[in-house]
Amino acid sequence: MLKYIKGNLENIDGVEIYPIISLLIFFIFFVALFWWVFTAKKAHIEEVSKIPLDTNVNDDII
């Protein structure tokens, strides 16, 4: 089955750019995520971490 996929991909011009683009998107996303995590304010992180345990939630949403 892999030879059929490989054969079809070899016939497409410029197909070698797609793995490079997907790797760049993956890498940029995780670099941005790490940057956000390390630069986020502690007060915001603590406030957001308490949301699942907050009992004063408006029940009209559910």
PDB file as gemmi writes it, atoms N, CA and C in Angstrom:
CRYST1    1.000    1.000    1.000  90.00  90.00  90.00 P 1                      
ATOM      1  N   MET A   1       0.827  -1.196   0.000  1.00  0.00           N  
ATOM      2  CA  MET A   1       0.000   0.000   0.000  1.00  0.00           C  
ATOM      3  C   MET A   1       0.865   1.250   0.000  1.00  0.00           C  
ATOM      4  N   LEU A   2       1.978   1.213   0.712  1.00  0.00           N  
ATOM      5  CA  LEU A   2       2.849   2.381   0.772  1.00  0.00           C  
ATOM      6  C   LEU A   2       3.438   2.717  -0.590  1.00  0.00           C  
ATOM      7  N   LYS A   3       3.689   1.684  -1.405  1.00  0.00           N  
ATOM      8  CA  LYS A   3       4.263   1.951  -2.727  1.00  0.00           C  
ATOM      9  C   LYS A   3       3.276   2.691  -3.623  1.00  0.00           C  
ATOM     10  N   TYR A   4       1.970   2.478  -3.420  1.00  0.00           N  
ATOM     11  CA  TYR A   4       0.976   3.204  -4.204  1.00  0.00           C  
ATOM     12  C   TYR A   4       0.946   4.679  -3.797  1.00  0.00           C  
ATOM     13  N   ILE A   5       1.023   4.919  -2.497  1.00  0.00           N  
ATOM     14  CA  ILE A   5       1.043   6.300  -2.012  1.00  0.00           C  
ATOM     15  C   ILE A   5       2.313   6.996  -2.468  1.00  0.00           C  
ATOM     16  N   LYS A   6       3.430   6.325  -2.324  1.00  0.00           N  
ATOM     17  CA  LYS A   6       4.718   6.901  -2.727  1.00  0.00           C  
ATOM     18  C   LYS A   6       4.734   7.156  -4.230  1.00  0.00           C  
ATOM     19  N   GLY A   7       4.198   6.241  -4.997  1.00  0.00           N  
ATOM     20  CA  GLY A   7       4.139   6.416  -6.455  1.00  0.00           C  
ATOM     21  C   GLY A   7       3.300   7.608  -6.858  1.00  0.00           C  
ATOM     22  N   ASN A   8       2.168   7.786  -6.189  1.00  0.00           N  
ATOM     23  CA  ASN A   8       1.314   8.930  -6.503  1.00  0.00           C  
ATOM     24  C   ASN A   8       1.967  10.241  -6.094  1.00  0.00           C  
ATOM     25  N   LEU A   9       2.643  10.252  -4.952  1.00  0.00           N  
ATOM     26  CA  LEU A   9       3.279  11.478  -4.485  1.00  0.00           C  
ATOM     27  C   LEU A   9       4.470  11.863  -5.351  1.00  0.00           C  
ATOM     28  N   GLU A  10       5.151  10.879  -5.930  1.00  0.00           N  
ATOM     29  CA  GLU A  10       6.288  11.183  -6.796  1.00  0.00           C  
ATOM     30  C   GLU A  10       5.861  11.884  -8.073  1.00  0.00           C  
ATOM     31  N   ASN A  11       4.613  11.736  -8.455  1.00  0.00           N  
ATOM     32  CA  ASN A  11       4.105  12.339  -9.684  1.00  0.00           C  
ATOM     33  C   ASN A  11       3.627  13.781  -9.481  1.00  0.00           C  
ATOM     34  N   ILE A  12       3.557  14.250  -8.266  1.00  0.00           N  
ATOM     35  CA  ILE A  12       3.075  15.604  -7.985  1.00  0.00           C  
ATOM     36  C   ILE A  12       4.274  16.548  -7.927  1.00  0.00           C  
ATOM     37  N   ASP A  13       4.225  17.600  -8.719  1.00  0.00           N  
ATOM     38  CA  ASP A  13       5.316  18.579  -8.717  1.00  0.00           C  
ATOM     39  C   ASP A  13       5.249  19.430  -7.456  1.00  0.00           C  
ATOM     40  N   GLY A  14       6.385  19.610  -6.810  1.00  0.00           N  
ATOM     41  CA  GLY A  14       6.467  20.482  -5.642  1.00  0.00           C  
ATOM     42  C   GLY A  14       5.926  19.878  -4.364  1.00  0.00           C  
ATOM     43  N   VAL A  15       5.722  18.561  -4.321  1.00  0.00           N  
ATOM     44  CA  VAL A  15       5.140  17.930  -3.145  1.00  0.00           C  
ATOM     45  C   VAL A  15       6.111  17.921  -1.962  1.00  0.00           C  
ATOM     46  N   GLU A  16       7.396  18.072  -2.224  1.00  0.00           N  
ATOM     47  CA  GLU A  16       8.374  18.005  -1.134  1.00  0.00           C  
ATOM     48  C   GLU A  16       8.292  19.201  -0.195  1.00  0.00           C  
ATOM     49  N   ILE A  17       7.583  20.247  -0.560  1.00  0.00           N  
ATOM     50  CA  ILE A  17       7.478  21.432   0.295  1.00  0.00           C  
ATOM     51  C   ILE A  17       6.463  21.214   1.426  1.00  0.00           C  
ATOM     52  N   TYR A  18       5.490  20.342   1.248  1.00  0.00           N  
ATOM     53  CA  TYR A  18       4.446  20.149   2.253  1.00  0.00           C  
ATOM     54  C   TYR A  18       4.957  19.615   3.594  1.00  0.00           C  
ATOM     55  N   PRO A  19       5.849  18.629   3.621  1.00  0.00           N  
ATOM     56  CA  PRO A  19       6.380  18.208   4.927  1.00  0.00           C  
ATOM     57  C   PRO A  19       7.180  19.307   5.612  1.00  0.00           C  
ATOM     58  N   ILE A  20       7.879  20.120   4.840  1.00  0.00           N  
ATOM     59  CA  ILE A  20       8.648  21.216   5.418  1.00  0.00           C  
ATOM     60  C   ILE A  20       7.715  22.256   6.026  1.00  0.00           C  
ATOM     61  N   ILE A  21       6.649  22.587   5.312  1.00  0.00           N  
ATOM     62  CA  ILE A  21       5.675  23.560   5.820  1.00  0.00           C  
ATOM     63  C   ILE A  21       4.999  23.034   7.079  1.00  0.00           C  
ATOM     64  N   SER A  22       4.609  21.775   7.093  1.00  0.00           N  
ATOM     65  CA  SER A  22       3.944  21.220   8.276  1.00  0.00           C  
ATOM     66  C   SER A  22       4.889  21.173   9.472  1.00  0.00           C  
ATOM     67  N   LEU A  23       6.163  20.875   9.248  1.00  0.00           N  
ATOM     68  CA  LEU A  23       7.140  20.888  10.335  1.00  0.00           C  
ATOM     69  C   LEU A  23       7.326  22.303  10.878  1.00  0.00           C  
ATOM     70  N   LEU A  24       7.380  23.281  10.009  1.00  0.00           N  
ATOM     71  CA  LEU A  24       7.514  24.671  10.449  1.00  0.00           C  
ATOM     72  C   LEU A  24       6.297  25.129  11.257  1.00  0.00           C  
ATOM     73  N   ILE A  25       5.102  24.778  10.805  1.00  0.00           N  
ATOM     74  CA  ILE A  25       3.885  25.134  11.549  1.00  0.00           C  
ATOM     75  C   ILE A  25       3.913  24.489  12.927  1.00  0.00           C  
ATOM     76  N   PHE A  26       4.265  23.216  12.998  1.00  0.00           N  
ATOM     77  CA  PHE A  26       4.355  22.492  14.261  1.00  0.00           C  
ATOM     78  C   PHE A  26       5.373  23.153  15.184  1.00  0.00           C  
ATOM     79  N   PHE A  27       6.558  23.449  14.670  1.00  0.00           N  
ATOM     80  CA  PHE A  27       7.624  24.040  15.464  1.00  0.00           C  
ATOM     81  C   PHE A  27       7.247  25.442  15.946  1.00  0.00           C  
ATOM     82  N   ILE A  28       6.712  26.273  15.066  1.00  0.00           N  
ATOM     83  CA  ILE A  28       6.329  27.639  15.438  1.00  0.00           C  
ATOM     84  C   ILE A  28       5.225  27.624  16.481  1.00  0.00           C  
ATOM     85  N   PHE A  29       4.249  26.727  16.348  1.00  0.00           N  
ATOM     86  CA  PHE A  29       3.162  26.646  17.325  1.00  0.00           C  
ATOM     87  C   PHE A  29       3.701  26.337  18.714  1.00  0.00           C  
ATOM     88  N   PHE A  30       4.575  25.343  18.823  1.00  0.00           N  
ATOM     89  CA  PHE A  30       5.068  24.965  20.139  1.00  0.00           C  
ATOM     90  C   PHE A  30       6.065  25.972  20.705  1.00  0.00           C  
ATOM     91  N   VAL A  31       6.820  26.633  19.865  1.00  0.00           N  
ATOM     92  CA  VAL A  31       7.685  27.712  20.357  1.00  0.00           C  
ATOM     93  C   VAL A  31       6.832  28.853  20.907  1.00  0.00           C  
ATOM     94  N   ALA A  32       5.766  29.209  20.198  1.00  0.00           N  
ATOM     95  CA  ALA A  32       4.860  30.255  20.679  1.00  0.00           C  
ATOM     96  C   ALA A  32       4.166  29.829  21.971  1.00  0.00           C  
ATOM     97  N   LEU A  33       3.788  28.573  22.073  1.00  0.00           N  
ATOM     98  CA  LEU A  33       3.149  28.076  23.284  1.00  0.00           C  
ATOM     99  C   LEU A  33       4.103  28.135  24.474  1.00  0.00           C  
ATOM    100  N   PHE A  34       5.345  27.700  24.288  1.00  0.00           N  
ATOM    101  CA  PHE A  34       6.336  27.789  25.362  1.00  0.00           C  
ATOM    102  C   PHE A  34       6.611  29.235  25.744  1.00  0.00           C  
ATOM    103  N   TRP A  35       6.675  30.118  24.755  1.00  0.00           N  
ATOM    104  CA  TRP A  35       6.897  31.541  25.037  1.00  0.00           C  
ATOM    105  C   TRP A  35       5.756  32.095  25.877  1.00  0.00           C  
ATOM    106  N   TRP A  36       4.494  31.737  25.518  1.00  0.00           N  
ATOM    107  CA  TRP A  36       3.348  32.230  26.275  1.00  0.00           C  
ATOM    108  C   TRP A  36       3.368  31.691  27.712  1.00  0.00           C  
ATOM    109  N   VAL A  37       3.702  30.421  27.872  1.00  0.00           N  
ATOM    110  CA  VAL A  37       3.728  29.812  29.205  1.00  0.00           C  
ATOM    111  C   VAL A  37       4.766  30.498  30.094  1.00  0.00           C  
ATOM    112  N   PHE A  38       5.935  30.769  29.557  1.00  0.00           N  
ATOM    113  CA  PHE A  38       6.997  31.352  30.370  1.00  0.00           C  
ATOM    114  C   PHE A  38       6.820  32.843  30.617  1.00  0.00           C  
ATOM    115  N   THR A  39       6.026  33.528  29.790  1.00  0.00           N  
ATOM    116  CA  THR A  39       5.819  34.963  29.991  1.00  0.00           C  
ATOM    117  C   THR A  39       4.475  35.294  30.620  1.00  0.00           C  
ATOM    118  N   ALA A  40       3.642  34.289  30.858  1.00  0.00           N  
ATOM    119  CA  ALA A  40       2.334  34.537  31.461  1.00  0.00           C  
ATOM    120  C   ALA A  40       2.510  34.996  32.908  1.00  0.00           C  
ATOM    121  N   LYS A  41       1.622  35.886  33.316  1.00  0.00           N  
ATOM    122  CA  LYS A  41       1.693  36.393  34.691  1.00  0.00           C  
ATOM    123  C   LYS A  41       1.176  35.340  35.663  1.00  0.00           C  
ATOM    124  N   LYS A  42       1.852  35.242  36.801  1.00  0.00           N  
ATOM    125  CA  LYS A  42       1.482  34.238  37.813  1.00  0.00           C  
ATOM    126  C   LYS A  42       0.062  34.445  38.311  1.00  0.00           C  
ATOM    127  N   ALA A  43      -0.349  35.692  38.458  1.00  0.00           N  
ATOM    128  CA  ALA A  43      -1.705  35.969  38.954  1.00  0.00           C  
ATOM    129  C   ALA A  43      -2.753  35.412  37.991  1.00  0.00           C  
ATOM    130  N   HIS A  44      -2.519  35.570  36.700  1.00  0.00           N  
ATOM    131  CA  HIS A  44      -3.459  35.050  35.703  1.00  0.00           C  
ATOM    132  C   HIS A  44      -3.504  33.521  35.745  1.00  0.00           C  
ATOM    133  N   ILE A  45      -2.353  32.882  35.850  1.00  0.00           N  
ATOM    134  CA  ILE A  45      -2.289  31.422  35.905  1.00  0.00           C  
ATOM    135  C   ILE A  45      -3.014  30.903  37.141  1.00  0.00           C  
ATOM    136  N   GLU A  46      -2.824  31.545  38.283  1.00  0.00           N  
ATOM    137  CA  GLU A  46      -3.506  31.111  39.505  1.00  0.00           C  
ATOM    138  C   GLU A  46      -5.005  31.304  39.391  1.00  0.00           C  
ATOM    139  N   GLU A  47      -5.438  32.420  38.809  1.00  0.00           N  
ATOM    140  CA  GLU A  47      -6.875  32.676  38.650  1.00  0.00           C  
ATOM    141  C   GLU A  47      -7.514  31.640  37.736  1.00  0.00           C  
ATOM    142  N   VAL A  48      -6.866  31.337  36.630  1.00  0.00           N  
ATOM    143  CA  VAL A  48      -7.413  30.364  35.681  1.00  0.00           C  
ATOM    144  C   VAL A  48      -7.386  28.953  36.260  1.00  0.00           C  
ATOM    145  N   SER A  49      -6.390  28.642  37.067  1.00  0.00           N  
ATOM    146  CA  SER A  49      -6.300  27.300  37.637  1.00  0.00           C  
ATOM    147  C   SER A  49      -7.391  27.033  38.670  1.00  0.00           C  
ATOM    148  N   LYS A  50      -7.986  28.079  39.224  1.00  0.00           N  
ATOM    149  CA  LYS A  50      -9.045  27.907  40.223  1.00  0.00           C  
ATOM    150  C   LYS A  50     -10.432  27.800  39.602  1.00  0.00           C  
ATOM    151  N   ILE A  51     -10.561  28.040  38.328  1.00  0.00           N  
ATOM    152  CA  ILE A  51     -11.869  28.016  37.670  1.00  0.00           C  
ATOM    153  C   ILE A  51     -12.579  26.665  37.820  1.00  0.00           C  
ATOM    154  N   PRO A  52     -11.920  25.516  37.629  1.00  0.00           N  
ATOM    155  CA  PRO A  52     -12.647  24.245  37.770  1.00  0.00           C  
ATOM    156  C   PRO A  52     -13.168  24.002  39.180  1.00  0.00           C  
ATOM    157  N   LEU A  53     -12.561  24.610  40.183  1.00  0.00           N  
ATOM    158  CA  LEU A  53     -12.975  24.386  41.563  1.00  0.00           C  
ATOM    159  C   LEU A  53     -13.920  25.452  42.083  1.00  0.00           C  
ATOM    160  N   ASP A  54     -14.206  26.457  41.277  1.00  0.00           N  
ATOM    161  CA  ASP A  54     -15.059  27.564  41.702  1.00  0.00           C  
ATOM    162  C   ASP A  54     -16.504  27.084  41.811  1.00  0.00           C  
ATOM    163  N   THR A  55     -17.114  27.311  42.980  1.00  0.00           N  
ATOM    164  CA  THR A  55     -18.504  26.890  43.186  1.00  0.00           C  
ATOM    165  C   THR A  55     -19.494  28.002  42.886  1.00  0.00           C  
ATOM    166  N   ASN A  56     -19.038  29.189  42.572  1.00  0.00           N  
ATOM    167  CA  ASN A  56     -19.904  30.321  42.291  1.00  0.00           C  
ATOM    168  C   ASN A  56     -20.134  30.461  40.786  1.00  0.00           C  
ATOM    169  N   VAL A  57     -20.315  29.359  40.109  1.00  0.00           N  
ATOM    170  CA  VAL A  57     -20.485  29.359  38.675  1.00  0.00           C  
ATOM    171  C   VAL A  57     -21.965  29.584  38.373  1.00  0.00           C  
ATOM    172  N   ASN A  58     -22.243  30.372  37.353  1.00  0.00           N  
ATOM    173  CA  ASN A  58     -23.608  30.617  36.934  1.00  0.00           C  
ATOM    174  C   ASN A  58     -24.154  29.347  36.291  1.00  0.00           C  
ATOM    175  N   ASP A  59     -25.201  28.762  36.865  1.00  0.00           N  
ATOM    176  CA  ASP A  59     -25.767  27.495  36.377  1.00  0.00           C  
ATOM    177  C   ASP A  59     -26.698  27.679  35.192  1.00  0.00           C  
ATOM    178  N   ASP A  60     -26.946  28.919  34.765  1.00  0.00           N  
ATOM    179  CA  ASP A  60     -27.818  29.138  33.616  1.00  0.00           C  
ATOM    180  C   ASP A  60     -27.171  28.668  32.324  1.00  0.00           C  
ATOM    181  N   ILE A  61     -25.870  28.562  32.285  1.00  0.00           N  
ATOM    182  CA  ILE A  61     -25.172  28.146  31.085  1.00  0.00           C  
ATOM    183  C   ILE A  61     -25.446  26.675  30.794  1.00  0.00           C  
ATOM    184  N   ILE A  62     -25.534  25.871  31.831  1.00  0.00           N  
ATOM    185  CA  ILE A  62     -25.735  24.420  31.667  1.00  0.00           C  
ATOM    186  C   ILE A  62     -27.138  24.153  31.380  1.00  0.00           C  
TER     187      ILE A  62                                                      
END                                                                             
